Amino acid sequence: MDTLDRQLLGLLRTNARLSIAALAHHLKVSRGTVTNRINKLESSGVIVGYSVKLRPDTTPNLIVAWMSILIEGNDSRTVLAKLLGEPWVTAIHSTNGRWDLLVELQAENLTGLSGILERIRLIKGISNTETSIHLSSYKS
């Protein structure tokens, strides 16, 4: 990955809906170069997907929770692939210490959260989890 790739990723992080033409204009390269770079980043696994970020006040009643996950043996890639496909997973972080991953979840209600937790706990390669529900924030 070179400087152009990093600049391209920065633009996509800010707004993944920018057109190829707009990306090319910002980067001062051809549309073909942008297309080739995006294809290369996707096929090499650098870009694994695109998502939508919502303004927090548009979904004030969502339940936010964090799930700490312990992975069995060498199943990290399998577990990550399944978590990336879960629509209510909003962030995934690798950690050190007792837990391997910290996953942020959102749900419309407690019943929905329960279903999400159940689906995640059934993923092959997860040996243990612990979940905390977000109650309030003092600084972010």
N, CA and C of each residue as an Amber inpcrd file, in Angstrom:
protein
   420
   0.8450000  -1.1650000   0.0000000   0.0000000   0.0000000   0.0000000
   0.8960000   1.2350000   0.0000000   0.6280000   2.1340000  -0.9090000
   1.4300000   3.3490000  -1.0110000   0.6200000   4.5650000  -0.5690000
   1.1930000   5.7520000  -0.7530000   0.5550000   6.9950000  -0.3330000
  -0.7900000   7.2000000  -1.0300000  -0.8570000   6.9130000  -2.3150000
  -2.1110000   7.0820000  -3.0500000  -3.2040000   6.1810000  -2.4830000
  -2.8560000   4.9270000  -2.1690000  -3.8330000   4.0180000  -1.5670000
  -4.3250000   4.5680000  -0.2280000  -3.4140000   5.0750000   0.5960000
  -3.8020000   5.6220000   1.8990000  -4.7030000   6.8530000   1.7380000
  -4.3970000   7.6970000   0.7550000  -5.2460000   8.8660000   0.5020000
  -6.6290000   8.4270000   0.0230000  -6.6550000   7.4400000  -0.8490000
  -7.9210000   6.9050000  -1.3460000  -8.7510000   6.3360000  -0.1940000
  -8.1300000   5.5560000   0.6770000  -8.8300000   4.9960000   1.8270000
  -9.3470000   6.0940000   2.7550000  -8.5730000   7.1540000   2.9270000
  -9.0140000   8.2720000   3.7510000 -10.2670000   8.9260000   3.1950000
 -10.3030000   9.1190000   1.8860000 -11.4900000   9.6990000   1.2540000
 -12.6920000   8.7680000   1.3940000 -12.4690000   7.4720000   1.2170000
 -13.5630000   6.5130000   1.3280000 -14.0700000   6.4030000   2.7640000
 -13.1680000   6.5220000   3.7520000 -13.6030000   6.5130000   5.1450000
 -14.5000000   7.7040000   5.4440000 -14.1870000   8.8370000   4.8560000
 -14.9680000  10.0450000   5.0710000 -16.3200000   9.9490000   4.3810000
 -16.3140000   9.4290000   3.1410000 -17.5540000   9.3120000   2.3850000
 -17.3910000   8.2010000   1.3530000 -17.8470000   7.0010000   1.7060000
 -17.6980000   5.8470000   0.8150000 -18.5900000   5.9410000  -0.4190000
 -19.4580000   6.9520000  -0.4600000 -20.3440000   7.1150000  -1.6120000
 -19.7750000   8.0530000  -2.6670000 -18.5790000   8.5660000  -2.4600000
 -17.9800000   9.4270000  -3.4870000 -17.8640000   8.6420000  -4.7890000
 -18.1640000   9.2930000  -5.8760000 -18.0710000   8.6310000  -7.1800000
 -16.6000000   8.4490000  -7.5590000 -16.3630000   7.5660000  -8.5080000
 -15.0090000   7.3490000  -9.0200000 -14.4650000   8.6640000  -9.5770000
 -15.3080000   9.4190000 -10.2720000 -14.8830000  10.7010000 -10.8370000
 -14.4780000  11.6800000  -9.7360000 -15.2550000  11.7430000  -8.6590000
 -14.9300000  12.6540000  -7.5540000 -13.6480000  12.2240000  -6.8560000
 -13.4780000  10.9280000  -6.6610000 -12.2400000  10.4300000  -6.0500000
 -11.0380000  10.7740000  -6.9250000 -11.1790000  10.5510000  -8.2180000
 -10.0860000  10.8600000  -9.1500000  -9.7520000  12.3430000  -9.1130000
 -10.7700000  13.1940000  -9.0680000 -10.5610000  14.6350000  -9.0110000
  -9.7970000  15.0300000  -7.7420000 -10.2360000  14.5100000  -6.5870000
  -9.5640000  14.8150000  -5.3150000  -8.1140000  14.3470000  -5.3120000
  -7.8730000  13.1740000  -5.9000000  -6.5290000  12.5870000  -5.8790000
  -5.6580000  13.0370000  -7.0490000  -6.2770000  13.7470000  -8.0050000
  -5.5710000  14.2240000  -9.2060000  -4.9570000  13.0750000 -10.0110000
  -5.7880000  12.0190000 -10.1880000  -5.4010000  10.8730000 -11.0110000
  -6.5840000  10.5310000 -11.9150000  -6.3880000   9.5880000 -12.8140000
  -7.4710000   9.2010000 -13.7300000  -8.4990000   8.3150000 -13.0220000
  -9.6950000   8.2700000 -13.6060000 -10.7380000   7.3940000 -13.0750000
 -10.3010000   5.9320000 -13.1390000  -9.5990000   5.5720000 -14.1930000
  -9.0930000   4.2020000 -14.3330000  -8.1450000   3.8280000 -13.2070000
  -7.2990000   4.7820000 -12.8120000  -6.3690000   4.5280000 -11.6970000
  -7.1450000   4.2760000 -10.4110000  -8.1710000   5.0890000 -10.1510000
  -8.9840000   4.9160000  -8.9400000  -9.6900000   3.5690000  -8.9750000
 -10.2950000   3.2280000 -10.1000000 -10.9960000   1.9500000 -10.2360000
 -10.0540000   0.7850000  -9.9870000  -8.8690000   0.8360000 -10.5990000
  -7.8860000  -0.2390000 -10.4210000  -7.4290000  -0.3470000  -8.9750000
  -7.2020000   0.8040000  -8.3340000  -6.7620000   0.8060000  -6.9320000
  -7.8410000   0.2210000  -6.0230000  -9.0860000   0.6240000  -6.2240000
 -10.1770000   0.0890000  -5.3910000 -10.3100000  -1.4180000  -5.5980000
 -10.2620000  -1.8640000  -6.8550000 -10.3440000  -3.3010000  -7.1370000
  -9.2180000  -4.0600000  -6.4600000  -8.0030000  -3.4940000  -6.5010000
  -6.8440000  -4.1320000  -5.8730000  -7.0180000  -4.1960000  -4.3560000
  -7.4920000  -3.0960000  -3.7570000  -7.6880000  -3.0590000  -2.3030000
  -8.7940000  -4.0160000  -1.8620000  -9.8310000  -4.1740000  -2.6750000
 -10.8950000  -5.1220000  -2.3500000 -10.4150000  -6.5680000  -2.5100000
  -9.7460000  -6.8680000  -3.6220000  -9.3330000  -8.2540000  -3.8750000
  -8.2410000  -8.7190000  -2.9150000  -7.4370000  -7.7880000  -2.4050000
  -6.3870000  -8.1670000  -1.4560000  -6.8960000  -8.2130000  -0.0190000
  -8.1600000  -7.8320000   0.1810000  -8.7380000  -7.9060000   1.5070000
  -8.4990000  -6.6870000   2.3810000  -7.9100000  -5.6300000   1.8190000
  -7.7310000  -4.3990000   2.5930000  -9.0950000  -3.7630000   2.8330000
  -9.8790000  -3.6440000   1.7790000 -11.2590000  -3.1770000   1.9070000
 -12.1320000  -4.4240000   1.9880000 -12.8320000  -4.5780000   3.1100000
 -13.6640000  -5.7730000   3.2880000 -15.1540000  -5.4620000   3.1720000
 -15.5120000  -4.1780000   3.0460000 -16.9080000  -3.8350000   2.8880000
 -17.1350000  -2.3470000   3.0600000 -18.3600000  -1.9520000   2.8670000
 -18.7650000  -0.5580000   2.9950000 -19.9570000  -0.5240000   3.9420000
 -20.1230000   0.5680000   4.6450000 -21.2360000   0.6410000   5.5820000
 -21.8230000   2.0470000   5.6100000 -22.8900000   2.1720000   6.3510000
 -23.5660000   3.4410000   6.5160000 -23.3880000   3.8890000   7.9580000
 -23.0040000   5.1360000   8.1600000 -22.9120000   5.7090000   9.5010000
 -24.1340000   6.5780000   9.7210000 -24.7890000   6.3740000  10.8460000
 -25.9750000   7.1420000  11.1590000 -25.6650000   8.2060000  12.2030000
 -26.2940000   9.3420000  12.0700000 -26.1690000  10.3820000  13.0790000
 -26.8080000   9.8450000  14.3670000 -26.1340000   9.9420000  15.5210000
 -26.6500000   9.3330000  16.7500000 -28.0680000   9.7520000  17.1120000
 -28.4400000  10.9950000  16.8580000 -29.7810000  11.4290000  17.2710000
 -30.8930000  10.9160000  16.3590000 -30.5460000  10.2350000  15.2540000
 -31.5770000   9.6650000  14.3880000 -32.0720000   8.3210000  14.9200000
 -31.3040000   7.7170000  15.8150000 -31.6770000   6.4270000  16.4000000
 -31.5010000   6.4790000  17.9210000 -32.2450000   7.3680000  18.5960000
 -32.0090000   7.5810000  20.0190000 -32.3720000   6.3960000  20.9050000
 -33.2040000   5.5020000  20.4330000 -33.6540000   4.4010000  21.2810000
 -32.8900000   3.1020000  21.0690000 -31.8580000   3.1430000  20.2530000
 -31.0860000   1.9240000  20.0380000 -30.3390000   1.5440000  21.3140000
 -30.2550000   0.2530000  21.5470000 -29.4640000  -0.2650000  22.6530000
 -28.0670000  -0.5200000  22.1140000 -27.0650000  -0.0100000  22.8090000
 -25.6660000  -0.2330000  22.4410000 -25.0600000  -1.1570000  23.4910000
 -24.3220000  -2.1500000  23.0280000 -23.6650000  -3.0850000  23.9420000
 -22.2860000  -3.4220000  23.4050000 -21.4290000  -3.8790000  24.2940000
 -20.1000000  -4.3300000  23.9080000 -19.9620000  -5.7790000  24.3170000
 -19.5260000  -6.5860000  23.3860000 -19.3310000  -8.0090000  23.6450000
 -17.8460000  -8.3250000  23.5630000 -17.3010000  -8.8480000  24.6430000
 -15.9240000  -9.3300000  24.6510000 -15.9700000 -10.7960000  24.2360000
 -15.0620000 -11.1660000  23.3350000 -15.1030000 -12.5140000  22.7630000
 -13.7490000 -13.1970000  22.9100000 -13.7890000 -14.4460000  23.3570000
 -12.6080000 -15.3080000  23.4130000 -12.7120000 -16.3010000  22.2620000
 -11.6640000 -16.3670000  21.4440000 -11.6690000 -17.2310000  20.2620000
 -10.8780000 -18.4970000  20.5460000 -11.4240000 -19.6210000  20.1130000
 -10.7450000 -20.9080000  20.2520000  -9.5970000 -21.0040000  19.2640000
  -8.4650000 -21.4450000  19.7190000  -7.3340000 -21.7600000  18.8610000
  -7.0570000 -20.7540000  17.7720000  -7.1120000 -21.2290000  16.5220000
  -6.7100000 -20.4360000  15.3730000  -7.9030000 -20.0800000  14.4900000
  -9.0640000 -19.8410000  15.0920000 -10.2900000 -19.6000000  14.3340000
 -10.6000000 -18.1130000  14.1350000  -9.6210000 -17.2450000  14.3080000
  -9.8640000 -15.7940000  14.2300000 -10.4820000 -15.3720000  12.9130000
  -9.9680000 -15.8650000  11.8040000 -10.4700000 -15.4340000  10.4910000
 -11.9180000 -15.8570000  10.2720000 -12.2460000 -17.0570000  10.6890000
 -13.6170000 -17.5430000  10.5500000 -14.5670000 -16.6910000  11.3740000
 -14.1710000 -16.4190000  12.6210000 -15.0170000 -15.6260000  13.5110000
 -15.1750000 -14.2090000  12.9550000 -14.0730000 -13.5880000  12.5300000
 -14.1410000 -12.2280000  11.9740000 -15.0440000 -12.1690000  10.7460000
 -14.9240000 -13.1490000   9.8680000 -15.7500000 -13.1620000   8.6600000
 -17.2340000 -13.2080000   9.0200000 -17.5950000 -14.0220000   9.9970000
 -18.9970000 -14.1120000  10.4180000 -19.4480000 -12.8070000  11.0710000
 -18.6020000 -12.2120000  11.9190000 -18.9690000 -10.9650000  12.5960000
 -19.1360000  -9.8260000  11.6010000 -18.2880000  -9.7790000  10.5730000
 -18.3860000  -8.7270000   9.5640000 -19.7030000  -8.8170000   8.7950000
 -20.2890000  -9.9960000   8.7320000 -21.5550000 -10.1840000   8.0380000
 -22.7810000  -9.9250000   8.9040000 -22.5660000  -9.6570000  10.1800000
 -23.6910000  -9.4090000  11.1020000 -24.0780000  -7.9380000  11.0290000
 -25.2840000  -7.6010000  10.5730000 -25.6540000  -6.2050000  10.3520000
 -25.6980000  -5.3420000  11.6080000 -25.9040000  -5.9240000  12.7780000
 -25.9980000  -5.1310000  14.0050000 -24.6530000  -4.9520000  14.6910000
 -23.5810000  -5.5120000  14.1140000 -22.2190000  -5.2760000  14.6180000
 -21.7370000  -3.9680000  14.0100000 -21.4110000  -2.9900000  14.8690000
 -21.0100000  -1.6700000  14.3720000 -19.5110000  -1.4440000  14.4280000
 -18.7780000  -2.2290000  15.2220000 -17.3250000  -2.0950000  15.2910000
 -16.7430000  -3.3920000  15.8400000 -15.5370000  -3.7050000  15.3850000
 -14.8180000  -4.8850000  15.8740000 -13.3790000  -4.4620000  16.1490000
 -12.8990000  -4.7580000  17.3530000 -11.5330000  -4.3970000  17.7460000
 -10.8290000  -5.6330000  18.2950000  -9.5690000  -5.8370000  17.9230000
  -8.7860000  -6.8880000  18.5660000  -8.1610000  -6.2880000  19.8220000
  -8.0090000  -7.1070000  20.8410000  -7.4990000  -6.6310000  22.1240000
  -6.4480000  -7.5880000  22.6530000  -5.7840000  -7.1750000  23.7120000
  -4.8790000  -8.0810000  24.4100000  -5.5210000  -8.4410000  25.7440000
  -4.9030000  -9.3340000  26.4720000  -5.4610000  -9.7210000  27.7590000
  -6.3800000 -10.9140000  27.6260000  -7.3780000 -10.9700000  28.4860000
  -8.2710000 -12.1260000  28.5710000  -9.0830000 -12.3310000  27.2870000
  -9.5370000 -11.2520000  26.6440000 -10.4240000 -11.3320000  25.4820000
  -9.6650000 -11.0680000  24.2010000 -10.0740000 -11.7160000  23.1210000
  -9.4330000 -11.5290000  21.8110000 -10.0590000 -10.3850000  21.0250000
 -11.3800000 -10.2260000  21.1390000 -12.0950000  -9.2010000  20.3780000
 -13.0360000  -8.4270000  21.2870000 -13.2320000  -7.1610000  20.9500000
 -14.2690000  -6.3440000  21.5620000 -15.1770000  -5.8950000  20.4240000
 -16.4430000  -6.2650000  20.5020000 -17.3940000  -6.0180000  19.4260000
 -18.4760000  -5.0750000  19.9340000 -18.7130000  -4.0010000  19.1860000
 -19.8030000  -3.0890000  19.5250000 -21.0410000  -3.5170000  18.7530000
 -22.1580000  -3.5700000  19.4670000 -23.4250000  -4.0120000  18.8910000
 -24.4750000  -2.9310000  19.0800000 -25.4540000  -2.9180000  18.1970000
 -26.6270000  -2.0660000  18.3600000 -27.8600000  -2.9280000  18.1150000
 -28.8990000  -2.6490000  18.8870000 -30.1520000  -3.3860000  18.7250000
 -31.3160000  -2.4370000  18.9440000 -32.4430000  -2.7580000  18.3540000
 -33.6280000  -1.9170000  18.4910000 -34.2890000  -2.0640000  19.8540000
 -34.1070000  -3.2370000  20.4870000 -34.7030000  -3.4840000  21.7940000
 -33.9820000  -4.6690000  22.4320000 -34.3770000  -5.0150000  23.6580000
 -33.7070000  -6.1080000  24.3690000 -33.9310000  -7.4530000  23.7050000
 -35.1020000  -7.6560000  23.1270000 -35.3660000  -8.9030000  22.4100000
 -34.4310000  -9.0260000  21.2060000 -34.2690000  -7.9280000  20.4860000
 -33.3360000  -7.9260000  19.3560000 -31.9130000  -8.1760000  19.8020000
 -31.5020000  -7.5480000  20.8990000 -30.1440000  -7.7660000  21.4210000
 -29.9450000  -9.2210000  21.7970000 -30.9390000  -9.8060000  22.4220000
 -30.8490000 -11.2180000  22.8010000 -30.6410000 -12.1060000  21.5760000
 -31.3610000 -11.8200000  20.4970000 -31.1900000 -12.5940000  19.2640000
 -29.8130000 -12.4260000  18.6560000 -29.3050000 -11.2080000  18.6770000
 -27.9620000 -10.9430000  18.1450000 -26.9300000 -11.7150000  18.9600000
 -27.0330000 -11.6280000  20.2790000 -26.0800000 -12.3350000  21.1550000
 -26.1330000 -13.8310000  20.9140000 -27.3250000 -14.3720000  20.7440000
 -27.4720000 -15.8020000  20.4940000 -26.8110000 -16.2100000  19.1840000
 -27.0240000 -15.4140000  18.1240000 -26.3960000 -15.7270000  16.8230000
 -24.8760000 -15.6900000  16.9340000 -24.3540000 -14.6810000  17.6140000
 -22.9000000 -14.5480000  17.7240000 -22.3200000 -15.6910000  18.5500000
 -22.9810000 -16.0420000  19.6370000 -22.4630000 -17.1260000  20.4900000
 -22.4310000 -18.4670000  19.7710000 -23.2380000 -18.6280000  18.7210000
 -23.2680000 -19.8790000  17.9580000 -22.1960000 -19.9450000  16.8720000
 -21.4400000 -18.8750000  16.6740000 -20.3880000 -18.8720000  15.6430000
 -19.3000000 -19.8660000  16.0390000 -18.9830000 -20.7380000  15.0970000
 -17.9210000 -21.7220000  15.3290000 -16.6070000 -20.9870000  15.5860000
 -15.9410000 -21.3510000  16.6540000 -14.6520000 -20.7450000  16.9930000
 -14.7350000 -19.7940000  18.1760000 -15.9330000 -19.4490000  18.6050000
 -16.0780000 -18.6050000  19.7950000 -16.2320000 -19.5210000  20.9980000
 -15.3330000 -19.3600000  21.9820000 -15.4080000 -20.2340000  23.1500000
 -16.0630000 -19.5690000  24.3530000 -16.0400000 -18.2200000  24.4310000
 -16.6360000 -17.5470000  25.5770000 -16.9230000 -16.0990000  25.2100000
 -17.9430000 -15.5180000  25.8340000 -18.2690000 -14.1140000  25.6150000
 -18.6980000 -13.4750000  26.9360000 -18.6220000 -12.1620000  26.9560000
 -19.1570000 -11.3760000  28.0570000 -19.6940000 -10.0860000  27.4650000
 -20.9090000  -9.7130000  27.8220000 -21.5610000  -8.5560000  27.2090000
 -21.9290000  -7.5260000  28.2620000 -21.6800000  -6.2590000  27.9260000
 -22.0800000  -5.1370000  28.7740000 -22.9450000  -4.2020000  27.9580000
 -24.0220000  -3.7130000  28.5500000 -24.9170000  -2.7780000  27.8760000
 -24.5160000  -1.3560000  28.2490000 -24.4540000  -0.4890000  27.2480000
 -24.1150000   0.9100000  27.4640000 -25.2850000   1.6000000  28.1680000
 -24.9820000   2.2630000  29.2680000 -26.0230000   2.9700000  30.0080000
 -25.9550000   4.4660000  29.7830000 -24.7620000   5.0560000  29.9010000
 -24.6200000   6.5020000  29.6760000 -23.1700000   6.8110000  29.3610000
 -22.9410000   7.9930000  28.7730000 -21.5940000   8.4470000  28.4230000
 -21.2930000   9.7490000  29.1630000 -20.0560000   9.8930000  29.5670000
 -19.6250000  11.1140000  30.2350000 -18.6530000  11.9100000  29.3790000
 -17.9920000  11.2250000  28.4600000 -17.0810000  11.8790000  27.5240000
 -16.8880000  10.9600000  26.3460000 -16.9090000  11.5270000  25.1360000
 -16.6360000  10.6760000  23.9660000 -15.8960000  11.4760000  22.9300000
